[in-house]
Amino acid sequence: MQVLGIDIGGSGVKGAPVDITTGQLMGERYRIPTPQPATPEAVVNVILQIVEHFNWQGKPIGCGYPGVVKRGVTHTAANVDDAWIGFNLGGELQHHNKAEVTVLNDADAAGMAEIYFGAGQDHAGMVVMITLGTGIGTAAFLDGKLIPNLELGHIEIKGHDAETRAADSAREREDLSWKKWSKRVDRYLSTLEFLINPDLFIIGGGVSKNWQKFLPLLQKTKTECIPAELRNHAGIVGAAMATVYEHDLV
């Protein structure tokens, strides 16, 4: 079964058809820069362009959104326009697409992909997926069961929202060396470790392709840290999967 997976990010909106039985992309990923300002209307128009690009009208779609999502409604807007708060994205897309649309937190989507098809397979206990990108997304799984909408990228560390210091965007914005940035990531992970005592960290997001440059530098974190396997495709794959595994969503 194929589903169109769409991943709304702070810098780009990406999509591709996914075989949800294997987790494989069935076409080349199509990306459009996230409009600025990233209002619901502007982003929905971009999503509809991706739907048209793949000629996917009238077929199932899964969509990851960078914030809290409950029953298709978006409740936070950390890296997009505030107009998203209380917006029924699922209903709006379903109205346009005339077919089933499932919406979930983008980090939850990436985590689902890694748990079922990537680095999280066969890992018991508490597994936490962390996406380092424009912000910090987190997804937690207890024995493979998703605990949805844990926005742990926004915990406060030394008076700062963690993602403003440890997201990959902070590394780029401040032109930090991998060594200096890894210290911030290390502090974030060790704080998270203290709070929830996970059994495994999976590090994803676009920066995970450079994991050799920073994961070996982590010293404070005792929990095993491994790179995501699906890299930047995880959000697309997990969004598509959510159309079938929506019983895991709240």
N, C-alpha and C positions, 0 to 999 in steps of 0.2 A: 504494500500500500504506500502510495506517495502523498505527501502533504507539503504545501508550501510553508517553509519556515521563514519568519521575518524577525530580525533583531534590530531594535531601535537603540542606537548608541548616541553618545554626546557629540560625536564627530561625523558619524555616518549611519545610514539606515541600509541594512543588508538583507538579502533574501536569496533563497535557492530552493528548488524542490528536493525533498529528502525521502529516501526509502526508510520508513520508520522501523522496519524489521531488521535493518542492518546498520542504520545510522550513517549511511553513505549519502553524500550529495549527488543528485542525479542530473545536475547541470552546473555550469559555471556560476559562481556566486556573482550577484549583481548588486552593486553598491551605488548609492546616491548620497552626497553630502547632506548631513542634517541641516535643514533650513534654519536661518537665524533671523528673527527669534524663532525658537522651536515651539510654536503654538500648536495646539491640537489640530486645528484646521490645516496648517502647513504640513505637518508630519503625516496626517491622514492622506493628503494629496500625494505625498511621496510614496507612501505604501501602495496606493492605488496605481501609481506608475510602475511599481515593481510587479504588482499583480498583472497589469497589462503586458509588461515585458515578457512574462512567462505564459501569457494567455491562460491565466488561472481563474478567470471569473467563474463563479458557481461551483467551486471546488474547495475542500477544507483548507483552512489556514490556521497556523499557530503563530502567535506574535509575542515576543519578549519586550517588556517595557522597563526602563531604568528607574524603578521605584516600586512601592507597595501596590499590589493589585488584589482586589477582592471581587470575585464574581464579575470580572470584566471591567470594573470601575477602578480608575487610577486614583490613589489617595495621597501620594507625595510627588514632589517635583524638584529634586535636588539639583539636577543638571539639565533641566528643560524649563519651559515657561510655566509660571505659577498657575496659568489657566488650566493646566492638567489636573489640578486637585479637584476631585469629584467628577471627572469626565468619564463617560461611559464609552470607552474605546471599543470594547467588544461589541456593544450594540451598534455603534456607528459603522464599524467595519462590516458587521453582518448585514446591515441595511444596504450597504453599497455592493457587497459581494453576493448576496442572495444564497449564502451557504454558511455552514458552521464555521465560527471563528472562536478560538480559545486564546485568551490573553493571560500572561503570567509575568511575574517578576523576572527580569532578564538574567540575574544571577542564578535564580532557581532553575531557569531553563538550561543554562550552561552546566549547572551541577547535575541535572538529570541526565544530560548527555554523557557526562563523564562517569556517572555511577553505572549507567547501563552499558555504555560502549567504550569507555575510556579508562583513565587511570584509577577510577574508583571501583572498578569491578572486583567483586569477591573480598572487599574490605568491610569487616564488621565494626560495630561500635559507632562512635560519633565521627563522621567525616565532614569536614568543612571545606567547601570550594570557595576560593577567593579570586575574584577577577580584578586585576590591576589595570586600569585604563584611564578614561576621563575622570572617573571616580573610583571608589572601591565597592564592589558588589560582593555579597556573601550568601552562601546557601549551605544549610546544614542538613545532614541526613543521619538518622539514628537507625542502624541496621537496615539501611537502604530506604527508609521512609523519610520523605521530605518534611521538614519543619518550615513552612513557607514564610516568606516576607521578613526574614531576619536581617534588618538593615544595620549590620554590625560594622559597616564601613564608616559609620558616623559616631562611633564611640569617642569620647573626649579623652585626649592624652595631653597632659601638660597644658591644658587650656585651649587646645586646638581640636577641631573636628579632624579625626584621623585622616580622612581622604584628602584634606587640603595639604597634608604634609607627605603622605606615603603613596598616593596614587601615582601612576606613571606620568600623568599630566604634570604633576609637581616636579618630577625629575626633569622633564623637558622644559617646563616654564622657568625653572631656576638653573638650568644647565648644570645639573649635578652629575658628578662622576658616579659610576656604578657603585663604588665603595661607599660614598657618602649616602647615596640613596638607600643602599642595602641596610645601613644602620637604622634608617627610619622604618623600613619594612620590618626589620628585626624587632624593633621596639613595639610596633603595632602587633605583630604576631605573638610576641611574648605576653603582651597585655591581654590579648584575646585568649591565649592559652590559660592564663590565670583565671579568667572569668568563666570559661566553659569546659576546660580540660578535654579537648578533642583527642581522638586517636590518630588522626591524619589530617594534614593540610594539603589540598591540591591547589596549586597556584596557576591561574589561567589569565585570560585577557591577552591582548596583542603582545604585551611584553614577554609573555611566557616563551616566545620563540627564542629569546635571549637568556633563558634560565641559567645557562652556564656562567653568565656574567655576574649573577647576584645570589642565586641560591647557595652556592658553596661558601659565600661570605657570611651567612647567617650564623651567629654564635650564641645568642640568648635563648633561642627557641629550642626546647627539648623535644617537642612533637615532630614526628617525621614530616618533612616537606618534600613533595614531589611535583614535577611540572605536569600540567594538563596535557593530554595526548591529542585532543581534538583542536587545540589552539583556538584560533579566532572563529572556527566553524561551530564551536560548541553551542553558542547561543542560538544559532539557526537550527541545529539538529534538535536541541532540547525544546525549542518552541514548537517545532513540528510534532515531536513526541507527545507534547502536552494535550493534543487533541484526542489522544487515546488514553493517556494517564491522568486525565483531568480529575479523577477521583482523589488524586493526591493533593489537589489544590483547594484553597479556601477563598 
